Structures are given as C-alpha cells and as structure tokens.
C-alpha cells in the first residue's frame, strides 16, 4: 500500500521511502519491465499484514492504519529488490533540463 495511510510514527521517513520506491520502480519498469514483474504481481495480489501485531479498531478511519516499524520494514525489503539505478541510460533531471549546479 502506497499513498494514503496513517501510521503510529513519523510521516516523513514513510513518505521518503514511498517516494524512493515509486521512483525506483518506475525507472526499473522503463528500463526492464520483465525485471519488475514480481512487484506488479505483488501490487495486484499481495495483501501483507502491516499492523505489526497492533489490533486497530475495525472502523473506516482505522482501515488505513499501519504500524510504523512494520511498514518501513516492508518498504525496505521491496527497495532491496529494486535496482538503485535502472541502467546506464538513465538521465538525471539536471541533465535533461540543462540545469547547472553551483552556477
């Protein structure tokens, strides 16, 4: 689950890991779609328990609750399986826009 959720921890580490996962997935999918078929299948089929043993109330509000440590652990496991850089042909934002750093 990415996007709208509530956690019992800080939001910024979660948002940062979500953003990294999305960026690395999209770059890998662009470079080698077959190489991320496992994640496509997981997105479609997997429903991991992200509660980390916490029993949240069964209400609409609590339906999007995840336990911070468990959720970050799942994101980190997924990140380990994705390449840091999707091939030598990857272009940085600065290079693609002609931006220069420090000038």
Secondary structure, DSSP 8 states (H G I E B T S, - for coil): --SS-EESS-HHHHHHHHHHHHHHHHHHHHH-GGGGHHHHHHHHH-----STT----SSTGGGGEE-HHHHHHHHHHHHHHS-SS--TT---HHHHHT--S--
